Amino acid sequence: MNTGQMMIGIAALGLVTFTVLNFNRGSINTQDALIYNKEFILATTIAQSVLDEVSGKAFDEEIVEGNDIFSASDFSNKLEADPGEVYPNFDDVDDFNNYTRTDSIPQMGVFDISVSVDWMSDGLVKTISKTYNKNVTIRVTSPALTNFFTEKQDTIVLTSLFSQWILL
């Protein structure tokens, strides 16, 4: 084998090595993206299931008790669970305010869920005054939900507006 053939052989070996390393790097990035997408979809599904649960409840405790509502001031004073009400026995939307829980999903990790409920004006601005609108915000976080591009933990936030309509 002469020197020219040796050089061609070394170059070919270098090219094959370069190609294999790039393929492996691309394969690892694809696996990271697939895992992140699974975690993202799972966190979104968890948030949506909590929102579905909230949406199945009455708008306010006063409605649950059968009281007549003639204006927004007739709604209950607190955005929290009533004494003696504990999850899963909530009966109205604002019982979920400050509700937290942790779900552990095998092979995916631990997901922390928190819910907040706020009064919203007709202009969709948070307010402390009672209105016919309540905004429910659900946040899902997880150490497993780390964005592999930014290396930062992501939070899934799902928000929905609930309104009570009164025919006068």
C-alpha positions, 0 to 999 in steps of 0.5 A, a space after each residue: 500500500 503506498 502513501 496515497 492510498 494510506 492517506 485516502 484510507 485515513 481520510 475515509 476512516 475520519 469521515 466515517 467517524 465524523 458521520 457516526 458521531 454526528 448521527 449519535 448526537 442527532 439521535 440523542 437530541 431526538 430522544 430528548 425532544 421525544 421525552 420532553 414532548 411526552 412530559 409536556 403532553 402529560 402535564 397539559 393533560 393533568 391540567 386539563 383534567 383538573 379544569 374539567 373537574 372544576 368546570 363540573 362544579 357550581 359557580 358559587 356556594 350561594 347557588 349550591 345553597 339555592 339562594 336567589 342571586 339578584 346582583 354580584 354582591 349576592 355571591 359568597 364573600 370568600 374565594 375558598 373552600 367552606 369549612 368542612 369541605 375538602 377535596 374531592 368533595 368541593 361543590 363550587 368553583 372557588 373551593 379550588 382556590 389555593 388547592 394544591 396536590 402532587 401526582 406521581 406518574 410512573 416512569 415520568 416523575 412527579 407533577 405539582 399542581 396548583 389552582 388559583 381562582 380570582 374575580 374578574 371584571 367584565 373587562 377581564 381584569 382581576 379585581 377584589 370585588 365580586 363579579 359574575 366572572 371567576 378566572 381559574 388558573 391551573 399551574 403544573 410544574 415538574 422537575 421532569 419538565 425541563 426544556 432541553 433547549 434552555 435547560 430551564 424548568 417549564 410550567 404549564 399554565 391553563 386558564 379559563 373564565 367561568 361566568 354566571 348569567 342571571 336573567 332579570 
